[in-house]
Amino acid sequence: MHSFIVVDDDRSVRSVLTRIIEQYDLGEVLAEAENGVRGEELVVTHRPDIVIIDLLLPMKDGIAVVKKTKSLDIKSVFIMLSQVSSKDIIGKAYENGIEFFINKPINVIEVVNVIKKVKEYLTLRRTFQTIESAALQLKKDDTASEYTSMDKNKKFLNQILSDIGIIGELGSKDIVKICSVLIKDKALNYALEEMQLPDLFRLVHESPSFSSENLSIESKTVEMRIRRAVGKAMKNIATLGIEDFANEKFMLYSSSLFDYIEIKSEMDYIRGKSKTGGKINVKTFIRRLLVMIEEYENPF
């Protein structure tokens, strides 16, 4: 769950924004401030994911707050509220670190849409940071260039499966093999979206890239093993979220490998608030793994 600080000198505006964030399940408002000085203190103390801040504030304006906190290497994303339409002022705000604008008076649909875009941006940023970290570690380990590109991809993939707690599952080995084939066979990879799972597994088994040792295993058996592994991964990620919403692995994988709404359903099931858990989609899981591998191979 993403954290927020709301800074505006109008109490009713702060109340409306907080209500929207809570009503649409967009995150958690950690604190509010009525002036720039107090707002800056809260941002520095809490280091929230997202700060919604007014341009014109008592004691210290919004742009000055953003400039100061950015200089402290605080990674919060800033959304600025403003009635001002001056291109010069808006340009200055962007130059000093504002990522998004919301126009006053407050429009619920605009607020929800902007916050959703920011959340997507944060998820992508965390994904790239994880990929970059893994890439740097692999580069450090690979001082003698002993690994092929495929070896590196498998190592990165195994790291992801380890992070989500399924590296020891039989289904995880199937996932690695399937991803390896899809990475090599670009045509098959591109056709993934249109295929049913039985067709995917059959074509993977028939691919020259697939190890012949498992040709006798039925596609249904592979599918069941993978479903069990993905289901366990969802449960593990949901449990991390219950224990700590700010957990880095939870923040990354709850929305990059799964749909967050399904993770939330799984969390409610584990807590006993729901009779059914989150639904898994094996094909989506594999496709998102491939996206992460592609981003790892081509980070820029």
N, C-alpha and C positions, 0 to 999 in steps of 0.2 A: 504494500500500500504506500502511495506517495504522500509525503508530508508537505504542509503548506504554512506560510506566514502571510497574513493579510495586513496591509498597511494603508490606512485611509483616515483622514480626519473626520469623516462623516460616519457616525456610528451606524446609521441605517444602511449605508453601502457595505460596511463590514459585515453586518448581520445578513444581508441579502447574499453576499458572496459565500459566507460560511454555510448558509442554508442550502445553496445550490450544490456546493461541494459534497455536503453530507447526503442530500436528497438523491443525487445522481451517483452516489457511491464512487466519487472521484478520488477520494483520499481522506486525510485527517488534518484538520486545522490545529496546529500546535499552539499558536498564539496570535493575538492581534495587537496592533499599535495604532495610535492616533496621531503620531508625528514622526518625522524622519529620524530624529536622534534615537528614539526608542525603537523604531523599526530596525535601524542598523544594529543596535545592541542585540535584538532578538535573532536576527539573521546570523550574526557572528556566533552567538551562543548555541543556537539550535541547528544551524547549517541545513535548512530544509531542502527538499528537492525543488520546490517551486515557491517563488515569492510573487504575490500579486500586490503591486505598489502604485499608489497615486503619483502623478507627475508633480502636482503642486501640493506641498505639505508644509505645515508649520515647522520652524526651527531648522529644517534641512530638507531640500527638495529631493524628489525621487531619483533624479539623474545623479546627484551627488552621492546618494546612498549606494546606488548601483556601482558607481565608479570606485568608491572606497572599498566595498566588499569584494569586488572583482580583483582589486589590487592585493587582497589578502589570500588570493587563490581559492576562494570559496566557489564551489561548483554549482551553486543554486541557479536554476533557470528563472529569469525575471520576466513577468508579464506586467506591462505598464498600463494603468488606467488613465484616461485623459479626455478632456473636452477640447483640448487644444488641437487645432488643425494646421498649425504652422509647419511647413515642410522643413524649415531650418531646425526647429526644436525637435521634431520627430527624428530627423537625421542625426542630431546630436545625441539623442537617447540611444539610437542604434549603435552609434560609434562607441558609446560608453558601456555597452554590454546588454542592452535590452534585446530579447529575442522575439517577443510578440507584443502586440498592442490590443487592448480592448477599449472601445469607445464608450464614453458616457453619453447619455444615461445607460445604465446596465440593461443588456438584453440577455435573457436566460439562454437562448439558443446559441448566441455568439459566445457567451462565457463557456458553455459546455463544449462547444466545438473547438475552441482555442485550447482549453485544458486537455482535451483528448489528443490534440496534435502535439502538445508539449509532452504528454505521457509517452506517446509513440517515439518522440525524439529522444527522451531519456532512456527508453528501452534499447533503442538502436545504439545510443552512446555507450551504454553499459556493455552491450554485445561487442562493440568494436574494442572497448577497453580490455575485455576478457580475451578476445582473439589476439590483440596486440601483445598482451602479457604472455599468453601461451606461445605465440610466435617467437618472442624474445627468449623464452626459456628453451624452446626447441633449438633456436639458433645457438644458444650458449652450450647446449648439450652436443650439438652437431659440429664441433670444432674441426673435425677431420672430414666433413662432408661424406659421412658414411651412409647416410640415409637417402633413398630415392624420394621423389615427390610423394609417391603413394605411401611409402613408409611413414613419412611425416604426417600425412593426412590421417592414417590409421592411429598414429600416436595421439594426435589432436582429438580424434573421435573418441578414443578410449578415455582420454582425460574428461571429456564431457560426460560419458557414461559413468565414469567414476564419481564425478561431481553429483550426479543425480542418483547414485547408490545402486546401480544395476550392473556393474562391471562383472560381477560373478554369476549373473544369470545366463542360462543357456540362450535365451532370446537375444541377449546382447551380442553374442557371437554371430547370430544370424543377421542382426542389424548391421554389424561391421561388414560382413560379407556382401550384403545387399548394397550398402552404400558404396563399397569398393567397386562393384560391378557398374553401378549407375554413374560413378565418377568417370570410369573408363569408357563406358558406352554412352556417348552424348545423345544419340538418337533415342535410346531407351529412357534416358533421363528426361528429355524434353516431352516424351509421351506419357510420363508418370501421371500427370494431371488427369488424363482421359481414361486411364486404365482402372479396372477393378483389381482388388488385391490378389485374387487367384491368378489372374492373367499376369500380374506383375511378377509374382513368385515363379510362375511357370517360365516366363521369358528370362528371368534372372538365372534359373537353373539351366536353361538352354544356352545361355551366353558363353562364349569361349573363355571369358574372363573368370567364370565361376569354377571353383575347385571341383573336380570330378568326384571327390570323396563323398559328397553329399547328394549326388544325383538321385539316389534311391529314396530319399526322404520326401514324403508327400508334402505338397504345398500347404495343406490344411494343418499339418503338424507344425510347420514353420510359423504359420500365422498365429496359432494358439500360443506358441512359445513367445513370440514377439508381443502379442497382446498382454500376456502375463507380465512381461518385463516393462512394457510401457505403463501398464496399470500400477505396478510397484513404483515406478519413477514418479507418477502423478501423486501417489500417496506420500512418498518421501518429500517431494517439494511442498505439498500441502502441510505436512507436519512441520517442516522448517518455518513456514509462514505463521503457523499457530504459535510456535515458540518465539519467533522474532520476525516481525514484519520487515525490519531493516536488514535482514540477512542478505548478503550480496548474492548468494546462489539463488535464493528465493526470488529476489528482485529480477535477476537475469532470466532464469529458466521458466518462471511462472507465466511469462508472456512471450518468450522467444520460441520455446518448444511446445507450449500448450496455449490454449485460449484461457485468459485469466478467469473468465466467468466459470469455466469448468473446474479450475483450481479452487475457486471460491466455493463451488458446490461440494467439492471433495473436503474442503476444510469444515464446512457446515456438517457434513456427514460424520467426519471424525469427532466433531464436538458433540454429536448427538442432536443437532438442530434440524437435520433432514434425514429422510428415510432412504434417499438415493445419493450416490456420490457423483463425481464428475464423469462425463463421458469421454472416452479416449477415441482418437482417430489415428490409426496406425499410419495411413498414407500421409496425413498432414505432419505427423511426427517425423517421418523419414524425410519428407520434403524440406522441413525446417532444419533438420540436421544438415542436409546437403547445402542449404543456403549458408549456414554457419561455416561449413568447410570452404565454400566458395569465397566467402568474405575473408577467411583465414589465408587462402591462397593469394587473393588479390585485395589486400587491405586498403588500397588507395584507388 
